[in-house]
Amino acid sequence: MPAPARTGTVGEVTGHPAPRHRLRLAFALFLLAPLVGEYLLGNQPVTALPALPYLAPLYGGGALLVRETARRTGRGWPAMVLLGAAYALIEEGPVDQMLWNPHYGGIDMGAVYAGTHLGWLGTSVALLQSVLSMHTVWSICVPIALIESFDRDPARPWLGWPGLTVTAVVFVAGSVFLAASQHGTEHFMASRVQFAGAAVAIAGLVVLAFVVGRNPSPQVGTAAPRPRAVGCASFGLCSLYWAGQALLSPWIGVAAWFVLAGVAVALCVRWSRRRGWGAAHRLALAAGALLTYVWVGFTHALSLGFSFAIGLIGSTVLGIAALLLLAAAARALHRHQAGEPAQPAVPV
């Protein structure tokens, strides 16, 4: 006799999140990206939270487009990292032009980064590294990894074509609005050569993201390290990066960045090919990076001239929120792994 049909939502029957749940995940990512990328970092004081709707179209729209593009095309984290790097160049290049503006935000950027400025590049190597690090890792990849932990099947797209189209329009509109605002405030416009160079680099990263293979690498017999060890390594490498920025001389800092980035990429590639690597390890990587911003945010806020009280209150409130989010993500991931059959391999 056939078993009686199960009742419940589509998500309960198929193991995939119901449409409303997928939309909630997409909206959560839309808001989390600017909260991590600007507020937890300390770029924006906690008193500027009302400005979140102005930042979300760029940050959140960009993170959603990166995530949905990679998942819709069957690609995984290598593609998202490359698309995140393209986003970094879009934001700090054509949108706000920080890469080229010597007096951006009232700060003498030309003097701060003069030691590693290259005329033929049109910007500072150290500044370019900083832009790629902050936005690729923290503005894009960390929020995606955190929110995907709430999804039983993180390889599944969250948005249909109408939602993806709306996201793209919001991202473009938000970028144009911020670009116009920055130009009106900064009274600076980069040269055509600088815009063209950025466009070539952005296009190259996007193409490379699509060249990345669809299928995950086969896992070898060696077991992956425990997620806790992965999280500690992530926190240690990220903290070394931020400490190095403050303590090392300009060109030594540039060299150290290449070393740290190389070690991080090599470890991620090696570990992800080991038996047992999965969602818990990816969450651990994101957790280590997120917790780094918890301590960096306070020092960064002070370096930008915010008062001690505002910096302390903002870092404390946002740091507690970050810990609560990590705890919720870990619980959701544990619940999925305990109650769901094994999922097909998800690209790293």
C-alpha positions as CSV (number, residue, x, y, z in Angstrom):
1,M,0.0,0.0,0.0
2,P,1.5,3.3,-1.0
3,A,2.5,5.7,1.8
4,P,0.2,8.6,2.4
5,A,1.3,11.9,0.9
6,R,3.1,14.3,3.1
7,T,1.5,17.6,3.8
8,G,3.2,20.9,4.4
9,T,4.9,23.6,2.5
10,V,6.8,23.1,-0.6
11,G,10.0,23.6,1.3
12,E,9.1,20.8,3.8
13,V,8.4,18.3,1.0
14,T,11.3,18.9,-1.3
15,G,14.0,19.9,1.2
16,H,14.4,23.2,-0.6
17,P,13.4,26.6,1.0
18,A,9.9,27.8,0.1
19,P,9.7,30.9,-2.1
20,R,9.0,33.2,0.8
21,H,12.0,31.8,2.7
22,R,14.2,32.4,-0.3
23,L,13.1,36.0,-0.6
24,R,13.8,36.5,3.1
25,L,17.3,35.1,2.6
26,A,17.8,37.5,-0.3
27,F,16.6,40.5,1.7
28,A,18.8,39.5,4.6
29,L,21.8,39.5,2.4
30,F,20.7,42.8,0.9
31,L,20.9,44.4,4.3
32,L,23.8,42.5,5.8
33,A,26.3,43.4,3.1
34,P,26.4,47.1,3.9
35,L,26.1,46.4,7.7
36,V,29.3,44.4,7.6
37,G,31.1,46.3,4.8
38,E,30.5,49.8,6.3
39,Y,29.1,49.8,9.8
40,L,30.9,46.8,11.5
41,L,34.2,48.0,9.9
42,G,33.6,51.4,11.5
43,N,33.5,53.4,8.2
44,Q,30.1,54.6,9.3
45,P,29.2,55.4,12.9
46,V,26.3,53.6,14.5
47,T,24.5,57.0,14.5
48,A,24.5,56.8,10.7
49,L,22.3,53.7,10.5
50,P,19.4,55.7,9.0
51,A,21.7,56.0,5.9
52,L,21.5,52.2,5.4
53,P,18.8,52.5,2.6
54,Y,21.3,54.6,0.6
55,L,24.1,52.1,0.9
56,A,22.1,48.9,0.5
57,P,21.4,49.2,-3.2
58,L,25.1,49.2,-4.0
59,Y,26.4,46.8,-1.4
60,G,23.4,44.5,-1.0
61,G,22.5,44.6,-4.7
62,G,26.1,43.8,-5.6
63,A,26.3,40.9,-3.1
64,L,23.0,39.5,-4.4
65,L,24.1,39.7,-8.0
66,V,27.4,38.0,-7.2
67,R,25.7,35.2,-5.4
68,E,22.8,34.7,-7.8
69,T,25.1,34.8,-10.9
70,A,27.4,32.2,-9.4
71,R,24.6,29.9,-8.3
72,R,22.5,30.2,-11.4
73,T,25.5,29.2,-13.6
74,G,26.4,26.3,-11.4
75,R,29.6,27.8,-10.2
76,G,30.7,28.1,-6.6
77,W,33.0,30.1,-4.4
78,P,36.0,30.6,-6.8
79,A,33.6,32.4,-9.1
80,M,32.0,34.4,-6.2
81,V,35.5,35.5,-5.0
82,L,36.4,36.7,-8.5
83,L,33.0,38.5,-9.0
84,G,33.5,40.0,-5.5
85,A,36.8,41.4,-6.7
86,A,35.1,42.9,-9.8
87,Y,32.5,44.5,-7.4
88,A,35.3,46.0,-5.4
89,L,36.8,47.7,-8.4
90,I,33.3,48.9,-9.5
91,E,32.6,50.5,-6.1
92,E,35.9,52.2,-5.5
93,G,36.6,52.9,-9.2
94,P,33.7,54.2,-11.4
95,V,31.3,54.7,-8.5
96,D,33.1,56.7,-5.8
97,Q,36.6,57.0,-7.5
98,M,38.4,56.6,-4.2
99,L,41.2,54.7,-6.1
100,W,42.1,57.9,-7.9
101,N,40.9,60.8,-5.8
102,P,43.9,62.2,-3.9
103,H,41.6,64.0,-1.4
104,Y,38.8,61.5,-1.0
105,G,36.5,62.1,1.9
106,G,38.5,65.1,3.1
107,I,41.5,62.8,3.7
108,D,44.9,63.4,2.0
109,M,44.9,60.0,0.3
110,G,47.7,61.1,-1.9
111,A,49.9,61.6,1.1
112,V,48.7,58.5,3.0
113,Y,49.4,56.2,0.0
114,A,52.2,58.1,-1.6
115,G,54.8,55.5,-0.7
116,T,53.2,52.8,-3.0
117,H,51.8,55.0,-5.7
118,L,52.7,54.0,-9.3
119,G,52.2,56.5,-12.0
120,W,51.6,54.0,-14.8
121,L,48.9,52.2,-12.6
122,G,47.2,55.5,-11.7
123,T,46.8,54.6,-8.1
124,S,48.5,53.1,-5.0
125,V,49.3,49.4,-4.9
126,A,48.5,49.4,-1.1
127,L,45.2,51.2,-1.7
128,L,44.3,48.7,-4.4
129,Q,45.1,45.8,-2.2
130,S,43.0,47.4,0.6
131,V,40.0,47.8,-1.7
132,L,40.2,44.3,-3.0
133,S,40.6,42.8,0.5
134,M,37.8,44.8,2.2
135,H,35.1,44.4,-0.5
136,T,35.9,40.9,-1.8
137,V,36.1,39.3,1.6
138,W,34.0,41.3,3.9
139,S,31.4,43.2,1.7
140,I,30.6,40.2,-0.5
141,C,31.9,36.8,0.6
142,V,31.4,37.0,4.3
143,P,27.7,38.1,4.1
144,I,27.0,35.5,1.4
145,A,28.5,32.7,3.5
146,L,26.6,33.7,6.6
147,I,23.2,33.9,5.0
148,E,23.7,30.7,2.9
149,S,24.1,28.9,6.3
150,F,20.3,29.4,6.8
151,D,19.6,27.5,3.5
152,R,19.3,23.7,3.3
153,D,20.6,23.8,-0.2
154,P,23.0,26.8,-0.7
155,A,23.6,26.0,-4.3
156,R,20.0,26.9,-5.2
157,P,19.2,30.4,-6.5
158,W,17.0,32.5,-4.3
159,L,15.6,34.8,-7.0
160,G,13.7,34.2,-10.2
161,W,14.3,36.2,-13.3
162,P,12.0,39.0,-12.3
163,G,13.7,39.3,-8.9
164,L,17.1,39.2,-10.5
165,T,16.1,41.9,-12.9
166,V,14.8,44.1,-10.1
167,T,18.1,43.6,-8.2
168,A,20.2,44.6,-11.2
169,V,18.1,47.7,-11.7
170,V,18.4,48.6,-8.0
171,F,22.1,48.0,-8.1
172,V,22.7,50.2,-11.2
173,A,20.4,52.9,-9.9
174,G,22.1,52.9,-6.5
175,S,25.5,53.0,-8.1
176,V,24.6,55.9,-10.3
177,F,23.0,57.8,-7.4
178,L,26.1,57.4,-5.2
179,A,28.4,58.2,-8.1
180,A,26.5,61.5,-8.7
181,S,26.5,62.3,-5.0
182,Q,30.2,61.7,-4.7
183,H,31.0,63.8,-7.7
184,G,28.8,66.6,-6.4
185,T,30.6,66.4,-3.0
186,E,34.2,65.7,-4.0
187,H,34.3,67.7,-7.2
188,F,36.6,65.2,-8.7
189,M,36.5,63.2,-12.0
190,A,39.0,60.6,-13.0
191,S,40.6,60.6,-16.5
192,R,39.2,58.5,-19.4
193,V,42.4,56.3,-19.2
194,Q,41.7,55.5,-15.6
195,F,38.1,54.6,-16.3
196,A,39.1,52.5,-19.3
197,G,41.7,50.7,-17.2
198,A,39.2,49.9,-14.5
199,A,36.7,48.7,-17.1
200,V,39.3,46.3,-18.6
201,A,40.2,44.9,-15.2
202,I,36.5,44.5,-14.2
203,A,35.7,42.7,-17.4
204,G,38.7,40.5,-17.0
205,L,37.6,39.4,-13.6
206,V,34.1,38.7,-14.7
207,V,35.3,36.6,-17.7
208,L,37.6,34.7,-15.4
209,A,34.8,34.0,-13.0
210,F,32.8,32.3,-15.8
211,V,35.9,30.4,-16.9
212,V,36.1,28.8,-13.5
213,G,34.9,25.2,-13.7
214,R,31.4,24.2,-12.8
215,N,32.2,21.0,-10.9
216,P,33.9,20.8,-7.5
217,S,37.3,19.2,-7.4
218,P,37.2,15.6,-6.2
219,Q,37.8,15.2,-2.5
220,V,40.9,13.1,-1.5
221,G,41.1,10.7,1.3
222,T,42.8,13.0,3.9
223,A,40.2,14.5,6.2
224,A,39.6,18.2,6.3
225,P,40.6,20.0,9.5
226,R,37.9,20.7,12.1
227,P,35.8,23.8,11.4
228,R,37.1,25.3,14.6
229,A,40.7,25.1,13.3
230,V,39.5,26.6,10.0
231,G,37.9,29.5,11.9
232,C,41.0,30.2,14.0
233,A,43.1,30.2,10.8
234,S,40.7,32.6,9.2
235,F,40.7,34.9,12.2
236,G,44.5,34.8,12.5
237,L,45.2,35.6,8.8
238,C,42.6,38.4,8.7
239,S,44.0,39.9,11.9
240,L,47.5,39.7,10.6
241,Y,46.4,41.6,7.5
242,W,44.9,44.4,9.5
243,A,47.7,44.6,12.0
244,G,50.3,44.6,9.1
245,Q,48.6,47.6,7.6
246,A,49.2,49.6,10.7
247,L,52.7,48.3,11.6
248,L,54.6,47.7,8.4
249,S,56.3,50.1,6.1
250,P,54.5,50.6,2.8
251,W,56.3,48.3,0.4
252,I,56.8,45.6,3.1
253,G,53.1,45.8,3.7
254,V,52.5,45.3,0.0
255,A,54.7,42.2,0.0
256,A,53.1,40.9,3.2
257,W,49.7,41.2,1.5
258,F,50.7,38.9,-1.3
259,V,52.1,36.4,1.1
260,L,49.0,36.4,3.3
261,A,46.7,36.3,0.2
262,G,48.7,33.4,-1.2
263,V,48.6,31.4,2.0
264,A,44.9,32.0,2.4
265,V,44.1,30.9,-1.1
266,A,46.4,27.9,-0.9
267,L,44.9,26.7,2.4
268,C,41.3,27.1,1.1
269,V,42.0,25.2,-2.1
270,R,43.9,22.5,-0.3
271,W,41.4,22.0,2.5
272,S,38.3,22.2,0.2
273,R,39.6,19.2,-1.7
274,R,39.8,17.1,1.5
275,R,37.2,14.6,2.6
276,G,34.5,16.0,4.7
277,W,34.8,19.7,3.7
278,G,31.5,21.3,3.7
279,A,29.1,24.1,4.9
280,A,30.4,24.1,8.4
281,H,33.9,24.9,7.2
282,R,32.7,27.7,4.9
283,L,30.8,29.2,7.9
284,A,34.0,28.9,10.0
285,L,35.9,30.9,7.3
286,A,33.3,33.6,7.4
287,A,33.1,33.6,11.2
288,G,36.9,34.2,11.5
289,A,36.7,37.1,9.1
290,L,33.6,38.6,10.7
291,L,35.1,38.4,14.2
292,T,38.2,40.3,12.9
293,Y,36.0,43.2,11.9
294,V,34.6,43.2,15.5
295,W,37.9,44.4,16.8
296,V,39.0,46.3,13.7
297,G,35.8,48.4,13.7
298,F,36.6,50.2,16.9
299,T,40.2,51.1,15.9
300,H,39.0,52.1,12.4
301,A,36.3,54.3,13.8
302,L,38.7,56.2,16.0
303,S,41.2,56.6,13.0
304,L,38.4,58.3,11.1
305,G,37.8,60.9,13.9
306,F,34.6,59.5,15.5
307,S,34.3,60.1,19.2
308,F,35.5,57.4,21.6
309,A,32.0,57.0,23.0
310,I,30.4,56.6,19.5
311,G,33.1,54.2,18.4
312,L,32.8,52.1,21.6
313,I,29.0,52.0,21.5
314,G,28.9,51.2,17.8
315,S,31.5,48.5,18.0
316,T,29.9,46.9,21.1
317,V,26.3,46.9,19.7
318,L,27.4,45.7,16.2
319,G,29.8,43.2,17.7
320,I,27.1,41.6,19.9
321,A,24.8,41.5,16.8
322,A,27.6,39.8,14.9
323,L,28.0,37.1,17.6
324,L,24.2,36.6,17.7
325,L,24.1,36.2,13.9
326,L,27.0,33.7,14.0
327,A,25.2,31.7,16.7
328,A,22.0,31.7,14.7
329,A,23.8,30.6,11.6
330,A,25.6,27.8,13.4
331,R,22.3,26.5,14.9
332,A,20.5,26.7,11.5
333,L,23.4,24.8,9.9
334,H,23.4,22.1,12.6
335,R,19.6,21.7,12.3
336,H,19.9,21.3,8.5
337,Q,22.7,18.7,8.8
338,A,20.9,16.8,11.5
339,G,17.5,16.6,9.8
340,E,18.3,16.5,6.1
341,P,19.8,13.7,3.9
342,A,23.2,14.3,2.4
343,Q,23.1,16.9,-0.3
344,P,24.9,16.6,-3.6
345,A,28.4,18.2,-3.6
346,V,28.3,22.0,-3.7
347,P,31.1,23.7,-5.6
348,V,33.6,25.2,-3.2
